[in-house]
Amino acid sequence: MPLHQQKISKKIFPNVTVHLYDSIDSTNNEAKRRADNDRGLHLYATMHQTAGRGRRGHDFYSPPDTGLYMTLALPLSAKPEDVQILTCAAAVCVCEAVRELSDQKPLIKWVNDIYLDGKKTAGILTELVTDSKNQPVAVIIGIGLNLKTERFPKEFAATAGNLGDIDPDLLCAEIVNRLCGCAYALPRKDFLEKYKKWNLCIGRTVTYTEDGMLHTAKAVDIDSDGGLVVEENGALTTLNSGEISVKAEGISLRSDN
């Protein structure tokens, strides 16, 4: 079942150009390929990716007709450090949109994963697109959501879940509209309050590796740039990247960030 151009365009901000695909390798790849010609706000979306990508080189499982896979390209002269905070904004927008269109109450696992009932249901991949002089010309925000996906590869079948039978056209438009608002008011960082409120890491035990050493700490806060503040042996450290595992309600939640 493909996405519907007219249905999405009717709900989405009029200055966003919509590109829909029956199937594509990756919406982030498509946004990169078209970055030189597609200036302005552009949405690339599908319900099937053949080579979906996650953070740190991981694949993102994108079977046909059970999920929503989308990328919003923003014509921002962003700094590299803005990538993380835009990821945080996108996580909040996804949660808001799902809560608006369903009775589900998803939570955020720092920095880029959306969880429901202890299982990962969505992921976000934000990337800078640069020109030949290595100057940023756009930021692309890729979002993959499991809606009705029930069968997963065995390596993560026990930890993956879905958000439920939500209309993908309405969800796509709702996420884009919210994300555009957040992106253009980025310096205010109004979304950080909800990012903290809905973050399942805060107050729980986190393990991570740094300089070859395994650390066990307590997540205590999210800083103004979206970093995870952890406390270990009375000392505070801010994590801005890396692989973490979170102990939440007796379940180990692990992902790459």
WORAMO-V16336 format. One record per residue. RES is the residue in one letter. PSI is psi in whole degrees, 0 to 359 (NA if undefined). Layout:
BEGIN
res=[RES,RES]
psi=[PSI,PSI]
END
This chain:
BEGIN
res=[M,P,L,H,Q,Q,K,I,S,K,K,I,F,P,N,V,T,V,H,L,Y,D,S,I,D,S,T,N,N,E,A,K,R,R,A,D,N,D,R,G,L,H,L,Y,A,T,M,H,Q,T,A,G,R,G,R,R,G,H,D,F,Y,S,P,P,D,T,G,L,Y,M,T,L,A,L,P,L,S,A,K,P,E,D,V,Q,I,L,T,C,A,A,A,V,C,V,C,E,A,V,R,E,L,S,D,Q,K,P,L,I,K,W,V,N,D,I,Y,L,D,G,K,K,T,A,G,I,L,T,E,L,V,T,D,S,K,N,Q,P,V,A,V,I,I,G,I,G,L,N,L,K,T,E,R,F,P,K,E,F,A,A,T,A,G,N,L,G,D,I,D,P,D,L,L,C,A,E,I,V,N,R,L,C,G,C,A,Y,A,L,P,R,K,D,F,L,E,K,Y,K,K,W,N,L,C,I,G,R,T,V,T,Y,T,E,D,G,M,L,H,T,A,K,A,V,D,I,D,S,D,G,G,L,V,V,E,E,N,G,A,L,T,T,L,N,S,G,E,I,S,V,K,A,E,G,I,S,L,R,S,D,N]
psi=[111,163,158,116,310,320,318,314,330,330,338,159,137,341,8,122,129,127,118,149,140,322,147,159,307,132,328,318,318,319,321,317,326,6,324,328,327,79,153,198,125,138,131,124,152,171,17,121,138,345,53,143,141,189,156,34,6,151,154,115,122,66,161,141,7,358,178,128,121,152,130,124,124,129,66,141,68,155,156,324,346,342,315,317,329,326,318,317,317,321,317,317,321,313,318,316,316,317,328,323,358,181,11,149,73,157,169,132,119,133,341,12,146,128,148,126,41,8,146,128,346,154,158,136,109,132,146,140,125,160,190,340,12,29,136,131,343,159,132,133,106,135,123,127,127,116,298,12,125,331,122,157,146,336,337,22,328,343,355,145,191,164,348,180,76,139,115,328,312,321,317,310,319,316,314,314,317,320,323,317,316,317,319,353,29,318,333,331,42,334,346,329,314,327,320,316,320,8,120,357,326,129,0,166,133,136,141,161,132,127,39,3,137,129,143,122,174,128,125,340,168,127,180,347,8,7,150,118,124,153,126,118,40,354,140,137,142,123,129,348,173,168,128,156,135,132,111,115,42,2,133,118,116,138,171,134,NA]
END
